[in-house]
């Protein structure tokens, strides 16, 4: 089972930028599609972005399109989320997630498609 560790969260002013990273252990990173999700207090976990195994296909929630960019470096077993033009409503704990290796039933923005989850990193955007 792959282990995922997020980093890069913090406090930023509205309009600012942050880059989140998620490092995966093991040899299966390149065989798994990856996603970023977030959860705010009192709200359900919501999808943010997803990326295919090769990185050739990406998907974004409408709320972050044009502001966030998901990418991956399979040589470094690392997933990234570049977040620009941050808004107070982006405040949440951000989680990275991985599918099972070579899972063919991948729905990018559906959390049920993901089998492995990190512990999360807090992002706080002040107004």
C-alpha positions, 0 to 999 in steps of 0.5 A, spaced: 500 500 500 502 506 497 503 512 503 502 519 501 505 525 505 503 532 503 506 538 504 506 546 502 500 548 506 500 554 510 497 561 511 497 566 505 493 572 503 488 572 498 490 573 491 497 569 493 500 563 491 502 556 494 504 550 491 502 543 495 507 537 494 505 530 495 510 524 496 509 517 495 512 511 497 513 505 494 514 503 486 507 504 484 506 511 483 507 511 476 501 506 475 496 510 479 492 516 477 492 521 483 487 527 485 487 532 490 481 533 495 479 538 500 475 539 506 473 545 510 470 545 517 463 543 517 463 541 509 464 534 506 470 533 502 470 535 495 474 534 489 479 539 487 483 536 481 486 530 478 491 527 473 492 521 469 498 516 470 502 519 465 500 526 466 497 527 460 490 528 462 487 533 467 481 534 470 479 540 475 473 542 479 469 548 476 471 552 483 478 552 481 479 552 474 484 557 471 487 558 478 490 551 480 494 546 476 495 539 478 502 536 475 506 530 477 513 528 476 513 520 476 521 520 477 520 523 483 514 520 486 511 527 487 504 530 485 504 537 485 498 542 486 500 549 484 495 554 487 494 561 484 489 567 486 487 564 492 481 566 495 478 565 502 473 560 500 479 556 498 481 555 506 481 547 507 485 541 509 488 539 502 489 531 501 492 527 496 489 521 493 492 515 489 488 510 485 489 502 486 495 501 480 492 500 473 485 501 476 481 502 469 475 504 473 477 511 474 472 517 475 477 523 476 473 527 481 470 522 484 473 520 491 470 513 491 475 512 485 481 513 490 484 507 495 490 511 498 489 517 502 494 522 505 493 525 512 492 532 509 496 539 509 492 545 512 491 551 507 489 558 510 487 564 506 486 570 509 482 576 506 
